[in-house]
Amino acid sequence: MEQPAEAIVTVSSHPPRGHRTFAIQMMAKLASAYYARLAQKVQPSNTDAAPALYLTSHEPLQVLRDLLGHSNALTAEKY
C-alpha cells in the first residue's frame, strides 16, 4: 500500500490588501468613537492611558496616517 504524498500548501500574501483591510477597520473604529468609549474606561495611572489619549485627541485620519506609517494624510486617505 502506497503512502499518500505530502500536501503542499501554497499561501499567497497580498500586503496591500492587508494594509487596506487594516485601514478600513481602524477608520471605522475611529469614526464610531470606539476608542473614545475605551478611553473613558482607562484610568490615568494605567499604562494604556497615553495610547487612549492619543487615539481620542487627534483627527481620525491623522491617527490612521501615523499607524500606517505614511508621511502625508492624503496617502492614508486613499485607503
Buried (B, 14 or more C-beta within 10 A) or exposed (E): EEEEEEEEEEEEEEEEEEEBEBBEEBBEBBEEEBBEEBBEEBEEEEEEEEEBBBBBEBEBBEBBBBBBEBEEEEEBEEB
